[in-house]
Amino acid sequence: MTSTSHKPLDLLIVGAGPAGLSAAIVGARYGLHVLVLDEFPEPGGRMLGQFHEENGGWWVGKREAERLVAECKALGVDICCSLSVYGITRTDRHWIVRTTQGSKSAVNVLIATGAAEIPCPCPGWTLPGVMSIGAAQVMTNVHYVKPGERGLIIGANMLALAIARELAVSGVVLIGIVLPSPGPLAGADASPRQQLKRLLGLASLAPSTLLRIGGKLANSLGLAGVALRLLPRKGLNIWGVPLQLRTAAVSINGEQQVESVTLANLTHDGKMITGSEREVKVDFVALAGGLYPLAELAAVAGCPFDFAVELGGHIPLHDEQMRTPLEGLYVAGNITGIESAQVAMAQGRLAALSICGEMNRLGEYPDKLLQDGLADVRQVRASALIQFQPGISLAREQIYQKFRAFQETRV
Ligand SMILES: Cc1cc2nc3c(=O)[nH]c(=O)nc-3n(C[C@H](O)[C@H](O)[C@H](O)COP(=O)(O)OP(=O)(O)OC[C@H]3O[C@@H](n4cnc5c(N)ncnc54)[C@H](O)[C@@H]3O)c2cc1C
């Protein structure tokens, strides 16, 4: 990395995931000098570990990442890995980006740092063999190492379901997906009624026909409470893995490493049923607490924030064109809300179009290109294979309204 004394870059992108790489390609196509930085040793972001069944075939994230990286290289985009960005400050004319290998200046910065996992503590969670669900995904799909032979997932959310499928395909035996034990940390995540409601909200959006049918059936039965009584105690079979919404993990047990878990039955409202405890042998446990946007760098840069449960938590304020209220600072991908890689890619393309528009690089019809970019994001979102929360589009519209209100207060 060179120092800040050189001419500022047109565009510096933090994060070489689907959003960052897609933005780099569009920026470079319109003649911008683009640098992408990432702390992971190879570009691709979370896509490197993903594969999903789609219309009878498989969407393989690693292949998609390779395609994007090859396109970046062909267009002369510089990609620098194994360095972390820890500071972003504004001078009167451009941004200074501080990294573990020196600083860089840029006229525009796009923060595309993705998401992180919410920790889901449980008695025994420090034993070797306990890992986050994302770690199990990386071990299996990025490093091709099985996390164990026989495991359990604690936490029933969209990420847990998607990765359970990937683990099962890789030959790992999963004895089930259960809820965390009730308590202040687990909150609604430990309530069978709340979890069923949440999953039913997703069921109409989910890729699996089984989930879709399950969702429609339960919706037609009316309240989630009715459907809950119909749930078999041994669980619903989802992609060969029992989803046990009326069972909680009480503790993870073992001397030197994971040897077993203690499970117990739950009432509909999430109270543990005394006397129902039993021990089940496993050699690994994956904790699935959900995802939140990794947005600290936007805060460091001085960007205002808003909170939206549907988007995963605290979000840097931005408009539909991916602009923040700070001149030359843009966001794209999961930092703006938890969605799938395809949506992140569309957002990255749109962010780059916005930047090129501000720099007058879009040629004769800039408005048409921006409108096409906006339509692209909406269309990809509407048909996304995996949706993490219901109500995403509405929550996004509210953020855009708040952005407009914020801008009006500054005039
Ligand atoms: C554990 C986990 C598993 C997931 N699994 C799935 C799945 O199976 N299916 C699915 O559809 N979606 C999944 N997602 C959601 C996923 O985040 C999106 O699919 C997509 O990858 C988001 O793209 P992105 O470009 O916004 O971020 P990412 O793909 O997360 O890329 C962000 C990049 O930014 C880099 N970075 C972050 N901070 C810094 C910094 N300070 N300095 C330098 N580099 C930095 C990271 O190393 C990373 O490479 C998962 C997310 C997580 C966290």
The ligand as a MOL file (V3000), in Angstrom:
LIG
                    3D

  0  0  0     0  0            999 V3000
M  V30 BEGIN CTAB
M  V30 COUNTS 53 58 0 0 0
M  V30 BEGIN ATOM
M  V30 1 C -21.6900 -16.1290 8.4930 0
M  V30 2 C -22.5370 -15.7080 7.3280 0
M  V30 3 C -23.0880 -16.6770 6.5020 0
M  V30 4 C -23.9090 -16.3020 5.4510 0
M  V30 5 N -24.4430 -17.2880 4.6780 0
M  V30 6 C -25.2860 -16.9480 3.6870 0
M  V30 7 C -25.8850 -17.9510 2.8720 0
M  V30 8 O -25.6650 -19.1370 3.0700 0
M  V30 9 N -26.7090 -17.5550 1.8790 0
M  V30 10 C -26.9690 -16.2360 1.6430 0
M  V30 11 O -27.7220 -15.9150 0.7280 0
M  V30 12 N -26.4140 -15.2840 2.4050 0
M  V30 13 C -25.5930 -15.5930 3.4010 0
M  V30 14 N -25.0410 -14.6250 4.1820 0
M  V30 15 C -25.4000 -13.2410 3.9200 0
M  V30 16 C -24.2730 -12.6540 3.1020 0
M  V30 17 O -23.7090 -11.6990 3.9130 0
M  V30 18 C -24.7500 -12.1540 1.7500 0
M  V30 19 O -25.1980 -13.2480 1.0000 0
M  V30 20 C -23.6340 -11.4860 0.9210 0
M  V30 21 O -22.4250 -12.1850 0.9890 0
M  V30 22 C -23.4480 -10.0630 1.3830 0
M  V30 23 O -22.5320 -9.4480 0.5190 0
M  V30 24 P -21.6770 -8.2010 0.9620 0
M  V30 25 O -20.8200 -7.8780 -0.2150 0
M  V30 26 O -22.5650 -7.1720 1.5040 0
M  V30 27 O -20.7940 -8.6980 2.1900 0
M  V30 28 P -19.7870 -9.9140 2.3840 0
M  V30 29 O -19.9870 -10.9770 1.4160 0
M  V30 30 O -19.8830 -10.2450 3.8320 0
M  V30 31 O -18.3620 -9.2400 2.1140 0
M  V30 32 C -17.8610 -8.2360 2.9540 0
M  V30 33 C -16.3520 -8.2600 2.9040 0
M  V30 34 O -15.8630 -7.1410 3.6420 0
M  V30 35 C -14.6880 -7.5200 4.3060 0
M  V30 36 N -14.4880 -6.6160 5.4500 0
M  V30 37 C -15.3420 -6.3930 6.4780 0
M  V30 38 N -14.8300 -5.4540 7.3000 0
M  V30 39 C -13.6310 -5.0900 6.7980 0
M  V30 40 C -12.6210 -4.1530 7.2000 0
M  V30 41 N -12.7730 -3.4080 8.2890 0
M  V30 42 N -11.5060 -4.0380 6.4430 0
M  V30 43 C -11.3570 -4.8000 5.3130 0
M  V30 44 N -12.2740 -5.6900 4.8770 0
M  V30 45 C -13.4060 -5.8200 5.5960 0
M  V30 46 C -14.9500 -8.9600 4.7310 0
M  V30 47 O -13.7320 -9.6560 4.9070 0
M  V30 48 C -15.7450 -9.4990 3.5380 0
M  V30 49 O -14.9390 -10.1590 2.6070 0
M  V30 50 C -24.1770 -14.9390 5.2040 0
M  V30 51 C -23.5900 -13.9800 6.0230 0
M  V30 52 C -22.7720 -14.3340 7.0680 0
M  V30 53 C -22.1510 -13.2750 7.9580 0
M  V30 END ATOM
M  V30 BEGIN BOND
M  V30 1 1 1 2
M  V30 2 1 2 3
M  V30 3 2 2 52
M  V30 4 2 3 4
M  V30 5 1 4 5
M  V30 6 1 4 50
M  V30 7 2 5 6
M  V30 8 1 6 7
M  V30 9 1 6 13
M  V30 10 2 7 8
M  V30 11 1 7 9
M  V30 12 1 9 10
M  V30 13 2 10 11
M  V30 14 1 10 12
M  V30 15 2 12 13
M  V30 16 1 13 14
M  V30 17 1 14 15
M  V30 18 1 14 50
M  V30 19 1 15 16
M  V30 20 1 16 17
M  V30 21 1 16 18
M  V30 22 1 18 19
M  V30 23 1 18 20
M  V30 24 1 20 21
M  V30 25 1 20 22
M  V30 26 1 22 23
M  V30 27 1 23 24
M  V30 28 2 24 25
M  V30 29 1 24 26
M  V30 30 1 24 27
M  V30 31 1 27 28
M  V30 32 2 28 29
M  V30 33 1 28 30
M  V30 34 1 28 31
M  V30 35 1 31 32
M  V30 36 1 32 33
M  V30 37 1 33 34
M  V30 38 1 33 48
M  V30 39 1 34 35
M  V30 40 1 35 36
M  V30 41 1 35 46
M  V30 42 1 36 37
M  V30 43 1 36 45
M  V30 44 2 37 38
M  V30 45 1 38 39
M  V30 46 1 39 40
M  V30 47 2 39 45
M  V30 48 1 40 41
M  V30 49 2 40 42
M  V30 50 1 42 43
M  V30 51 2 43 44
M  V30 52 1 44 45
M  V30 53 1 46 47
M  V30 54 1 46 48
M  V30 55 1 48 49
M  V30 56 2 50 51
M  V30 57 1 51 52
M  V30 58 1 52 53
M  V30 END BOND
M  V30 END CTAB
M  END
